[in-house]
Amino acid sequence: MEAIAKHDFNATAEDELSFRKSQVLKILNMEDDMNWYRAELDGKEGLIPSNYIEMKNHDWYYGRITRADAERLLSNKHEGAFLIRVSESSPGDFSLSVKCSDGVQHFKVLRDSSGKFFLWVVKFNSLNELVEYHRTASVSRSQDVKLRDMVPEECLVQALYDFTPQEPGELEFRRGDVITVTDRSDQHWWHGEIGARKGLFPATYVTPYHSYMTEAHMGIWTLVHRFSMGWTKLDIIRGTQV
């Protein structure tokens, strides 16, 4: 994954990595600590503050989901459908899960001593480059399988919280409801529908919907979302933000 620096950062500890605004960093691990990510810049690795960067997000990156979840998600998709996830067997590394003609296959994304990513021989500076290359070159040596994006689910979101309308024209929903988004031109209020019901709702109350998501996943997403919105641990325990 890649990120763009929003501010300058000067390292104050040996394990931190300095960077300047607008530089592009390679994100190696963002699972261990939500406030500090491990990144690479110009061949050097170190920790960086997560609030100093903006992720270059991709629909194919699913983070820390299990191998079994990846298989469930891809099992009914077209050949070549894929996702990249954090490796279960080697935390900090990545795995590529791909729908092939004989089922879902998993490839470990390897890294050489200089930090380049690869599956076989050709090496890349980032996961982004690896993915783009394998859209036209097979990821498998036993069959011809090129990466193809999954049918997008970006029009679907799932409610993190209950929402009770305060004004006419707003859409009521409960935690876990799946909403079809019809207009997201406003940053804060989106227009969507649940069945025959339509209306506006707050964008901060939902998260992108993925068909594999369980109640356990929802709980994790809720905690991460609340931390990102500035909630403290005490706020979360109380269930309200002061």
C-alpha positions in Angstrom: 0.0 0.0 0.0 1.1 3.6 -0.6 0.4 6.8 1.3 1.0 10.5 0.7 2.5 12.6 3.4 0.3 15.5 4.5 2.9 17.1 6.7 6.6 17.0 7.4 7.7 14.6 10.1 11.1 14.6 11.9 11.9 11.4 13.6 12.6 11.7 17.4 13.5 8.0 18.0 15.7 5.5 16.3 12.8 3.4 15.1 11.0 6.3 13.5 11.2 7.4 9.8 11.5 11.1 8.8 9.6 12.4 5.7 8.5 15.5 4.0 5.1 16.7 2.9 3.9 15.3 -0.5 6.4 12.4 -0.4 5.0 8.9 -1.3 5.7 6.3 1.3 5.3 2.5 1.0 3.2 1.2 3.9 4.5 -2.1 5.2 2.3 -2.7 8.3 -0.6 -0.8 9.7 -2.2 -3.6 11.8 -0.1 -3.6 15.0 -0.8 0.0 16.1 -3.5 2.2 14.6 -1.5 5.3 15.5 1.9 4.2 14.1 2.4 2.4 10.8 5.6 0.8 9.6 6.7 2.4 6.3 9.5 2.6 3.9 11.0 5.6 2.1 14.1 5.6 -0.1 15.2 2.1 1.1 14.8 3.0 4.8 12.2 1.6 7.1 10.6 3.0 10.3 7.5 4.0 12.2 5.4 6.9 11.1 2.4 8.6 12.7 -0.8 7.6 10.9 -2.4 11.0 11.2 0.5 12.6 9.1 -0.4 10.6 6.0 -3.3 10.0 3.6 -3.7 6.4 2.3 -4.0 5.8 -1.4 -6.8 3.4 -0.9 -7.7 0.6 -3.3 -10.8 -1.6 -3.5 -8.7 -4.7 -3.7 -7.0 -4.2 -0.3 -8.9 -6.0 2.5 -6.4 -5.7 5.4 -6.6 -8.3 8.1 -9.2 -10.8 6.9 -8.7 -14.5 7.2 -7.8 -17.0 4.4 -11.3 -18.6 5.0 -13.0 -15.2 4.7 -11.2 -14.5 1.5 -12.3 -17.8 0.0 -15.9 -17.1 1.0 -15.8 -13.7 -0.6 -14.2 -14.9 -3.9 -15.9 -18.3 -4.3 -18.8 -17.0 -6.3 -16.9 -14.3 -8.3 -15.6 -14.4 -11.8 -12.2 -15.9 -12.7 -9.4 -13.5 -11.9 -11.3 -11.7 -9.1 -8.8 -11.0 -6.4 -7.9 -9.2 -3.1 -4.8 -8.5 -1.1 -4.8 -9.2 2.6 -2.4 -9.3 5.5 -0.8 -12.7 5.7 -2.2 -14.9 8.5 1.0 -17.0 8.8 3.4 -14.1 8.5 2.0 -10.9 10.0 3.4 -7.8 8.4 3.6 -9.6 5.0 0.8 -9.8 2.4 -1.1 -12.5 0.5 -2.8 -12.4 -2.8 -6.0 -14.4 -3.0 -7.3 -15.1 -6.5 -10.4 -16.9 -8.0 -9.1 -19.5 -10.5 -10.9 -22.0 -12.6 -10.4 -24.7 -10.0 -11.2 -22.6 -6.9 -9.5 -19.8 -4.9 -5.7 -19.9 -4.8 -3.5 -17.9 -2.4 0.0 -16.5 -3.3 2.4 -15.1 -0.7 3.7 -11.7 -1.8 7.5 -12.0 -1.4 10.0 -9.2 -0.7 13.7 -9.1 -1.5 16.4 -7.5 0.6 15.8 -4.1 -1.0 12.1 -4.2 -0.1 10.8 -4.9 -3.6 7.6 -7.0 -4.0 7.2 -10.0 -6.2 5.4 -13.3 -6.9 7.8 -15.0 -9.2 10.6 -13.2 -11.1 9.6 -9.6 -12.0 9.9 -7.3 -9.0 8.0 -4.1 -8.1 8.4 -1.0 -5.9 4.9 -1.3 -4.5 1.8 -3.6 -4.3 0.1 -1.2 -6.6 2.7 -1.9 -9.4 2.5 -5.6 -8.7 -1.3 -5.6 -9.2 -1.2 -3.5 -12.4 1.5 -5.8 -13.9 -0.5 -9.0 -13.2 -3.6 -7.5 -14.9 -1.9 -8.5 -18.1 0.5 -11.2 -16.9 -0.7 -14.4 -15.3 -0.3 -14.8 -11.5 -0.2 -18.6 -11.9 2.4 -20.7 -13.5 0.0 -23.7 -14.0 -2.8 -21.8 -15.7 -3.5 -18.4 -17.3 -5.1 -16.2 -14.6 -4.9 -12.4 -14.9 -6.2 -10.1 -12.2 -9.6 -8.6 -12.7 -11.4 -6.3 -10.3 -14.4 -7.8 -8.5 -17.8 -6.4 -9.3 -17.7 -3.3 -7.2 -19.8 -3.2 -4.0 -19.0 0.5 -3.4 -22.7 1.4 -3.8 -23.5 -0.7 -0.7 -22.7 0.4 2.9 -23.5 -1.1 6.2 -24.7 0.8 9.3 -22.3 1.0 12.2 -24.9 2.6 14.5 -28.7 3.1 14.8 -29.9 6.3 13.1 -33.1 8.0 14.1 -34.1 10.9 11.7 -34.3 14.4 13.2 -35.6 16.0 10.0 -38.1 15.1 7.3 -36.4 13.4 4.3 -33.9 11.5 6.5 -33.5 7.7 6.3 -34.0 5.6 9.5 -31.9 2.5 9.9 -30.5 0.1 12.5 -26.9 -1.1 13.1 -26.1 -3.8 10.6 -28.6 -2.6 7.9 -27.3 -2.6 4.4 -28.0 0.6 2.5 -27.8 1.3 -1.3 -26.1 4.6 -1.8 -27.6 6.7 -4.6 -25.8 10.0 -4.1 -22.6 10.8 -2.2 -21.9 14.2 -3.7 -22.0 15.8 -0.2 -19.1 14.9 2.1 -21.2 14.5 5.2 -24.8 13.5 4.1 -25.4 10.8 1.6 -28.7 9.8 -0.1 -29.6 6.1 0.0 -32.4 3.6 0.1 -33.4 0.5 2.0 -36.0 -1.4 0.0 -38.7 1.2 -0.8 -37.5 3.7 1.9 -35.3 6.5 0.7 -33.6 9.5 2.4 -30.5 11.3 3.6 -28.2 9.8 6.3 -24.9 10.8 7.9 -21.9 9.3 6.1 -20.0 8.8 9.4 -22.6 6.2 10.5 -21.7 3.7 7.9 -18.8 1.6 6.5 -18.3 0.0 3.1 -20.2 -3.2 2.9 -18.5 -6.5 2.1 -20.5 -9.7 1.8 -18.2 -11.6 4.2 -18.7 -9.2 7.1 -20.0 -10.8 10.3 -21.1 -9.3 13.6 -17.5 -9.7 14.9 -16.2 -7.7 12.0 -18.8 -5.1 12.6 -17.6 -4.7 16.2 -14.0 -4.2 15.1 -15.1 -1.7 12.5 -17.1 0.2 15.1 -14.1 0.5 17.5 -11.7 1.6 14.7 -14.3 4.1 13.5 -14.8 5.6 16.9 -11.1 6.0 17.6 -10.7 7.7 14.2 -13.5 10.1 15.2 -11.6 11.1 18.3 -13.4 8.9 20.9 -11.3 8.0 23.9 -11.3 4.5 25.6 -13.5 5.9 28.4 -16.0 7.3 25.8 -16.2 3.8 24.3 -16.8 2.1 27.6 -19.5 4.6 28.4 -21.0 4.3 24.9 -21.1 8.1 24.5 -18.7 10.8 23.6 -18.5 13.8 25.9 
